[in-house]
Amino acid sequence: MMKTHRMLAVVAAVIFAVIGSARAADPATTTITVPELDCPTCAKKVAAKLSEIPGVGKIESSVEAKTFTITAKAGAAPSPKAMWEAVEKGGFDPSKLVGPSGTFTTKPTS
């Protein structure tokens, strides 16, 4: 009976370790708010600029929410400053960037 309990404890520990490492491996996301974003064509233009940044994997835009959600490639950490500047190069002024490096309401320094 005691061996069964130990075995269950070991199996549970392994399951929690696997789940925890899978969560740790999830790619980081960054959300950029762009108050003036009001058309899908403009969103595509900005998304094209964001896609040029090293480490950017997936870009989703929402004209309704006025946001871009950027998912990094596995193991990558795109520069918050580069993402902010990409939105500016697309013709818009971001008001907020929230990501793994923190929350910014002005252009990040790195």
C-alpha positions as CSV (number, residue, x, y, z in Angstrom):
1,M,0.0,0.0,0.0
2,M,2.8,2.4,0.9
3,K,4.6,1.7,-2.5
4,T,1.4,2.6,-4.3
5,H,1.2,6.0,-2.5
6,R,4.8,6.7,-3.3
7,M,4.3,5.8,-6.9
8,L,1.3,8.1,-7.2
9,A,3.3,10.9,-5.6
10,V,6.1,10.4,-8.1
11,V,3.6,10.3,-11.0
12,A,1.9,13.5,-9.8
13,A,5.3,15.3,-9.4
14,V,6.2,14.3,-13.0
15,I,2.9,15.5,-14.3
16,F,3.2,18.9,-12.6
17,A,6.8,19.3,-13.8
18,V,5.8,18.6,-17.4
19,I,2.8,21.0,-17.2
20,G,5.0,23.7,-15.6
21,S,7.7,23.4,-18.2
22,A,5.2,23.6,-21.0
23,R,3.8,26.8,-19.6
24,A,7.3,28.2,-19.2
25,A,7.9,27.5,-22.9
26,D,4.9,29.5,-24.1
27,P,6.0,32.3,-26.3
28,A,5.8,35.8,-24.8
29,T,3.1,38.2,-26.0
30,T,3.1,42.0,-26.2
31,T,0.0,44.1,-26.7
32,I,0.3,47.6,-28.2
33,T,-2.6,50.0,-28.0
34,V,-3.0,52.4,-30.9
35,P,-6.0,54.8,-30.2
36,E,-6.2,56.1,-33.8
37,L,-6.3,52.6,-35.4
38,D,-9.6,52.6,-37.3
39,C,-9.3,50.6,-40.5
40,P,-8.2,47.1,-41.4
41,T,-5.9,48.4,-44.3
42,C,-4.0,50.6,-41.8
43,A,-3.7,47.7,-39.4
44,K,-2.2,45.5,-42.2
45,K,0.3,48.3,-43.0
46,V,1.4,48.4,-39.3
47,A,1.5,44.6,-39.0
48,A,3.9,44.5,-42.0
49,K,6.2,46.9,-40.2
50,L,6.0,44.8,-37.0
51,S,6.7,41.6,-38.9
52,E,10.1,43.0,-39.9
53,I,11.3,43.0,-36.3
54,P,13.6,40.1,-35.4
55,G,11.9,37.6,-33.1
56,V,8.3,38.5,-34.0
57,G,6.3,35.4,-34.8
58,K,2.6,36.1,-35.0
59,I,0.8,39.4,-35.2
60,E,-2.9,39.9,-34.6
61,S,-4.7,43.2,-34.9
62,S,-8.1,44.3,-33.7
63,V,-9.5,47.5,-35.1
64,E,-12.4,47.3,-32.6
65,A,-10.0,47.1,-29.6
66,K,-7.4,49.3,-31.3
67,T,-4.6,46.9,-30.5
68,F,-1.9,44.7,-31.9
69,T,-1.0,41.5,-30.1
70,I,2.5,40.3,-31.0
71,T,3.6,36.8,-30.2
72,A,7.4,36.2,-30.1
73,K,9.0,33.3,-31.8
74,A,10.0,30.5,-29.4
75,G,13.0,31.6,-27.4
76,A,13.0,35.2,-28.8
77,A,12.4,38.5,-27.1
78,P,11.6,41.2,-29.6
79,S,12.7,44.7,-28.6
80,P,9.9,46.8,-27.1
81,K,11.5,49.9,-28.6
82,A,11.6,48.3,-32.0
83,M,7.9,47.4,-31.8
84,W,7.0,50.9,-30.7
85,E,9.0,52.4,-33.6
86,A,7.4,50.0,-36.1
87,V,4.0,51.3,-35.2
88,E,5.3,54.8,-35.7
89,K,6.8,53.9,-39.1
90,G,3.3,52.6,-39.9
91,G,2.0,56.1,-39.4
92,F,0.5,55.8,-35.9
93,D,1.4,56.8,-32.3
94,P,1.1,54.0,-29.8
95,S,-0.3,55.0,-26.4
96,K,0.6,51.8,-24.5
97,L,2.8,48.7,-24.8
98,V,2.5,45.8,-22.4
99,G,4.8,42.9,-22.6
100,P,7.4,40.8,-20.8
101,S,9.7,43.8,-20.3
102,G,7.0,45.8,-18.6
103,T,4.3,48.4,-19.4
104,F,5.3,51.5,-21.3
105,T,3.2,54.7,-22.0
106,T,6.1,56.4,-23.8
107,K,8.7,54.9,-26.2
108,P,10.9,52.3,-24.4
109,T,14.6,52.9,-24.4
110,S,15.5,49.4,-25.5
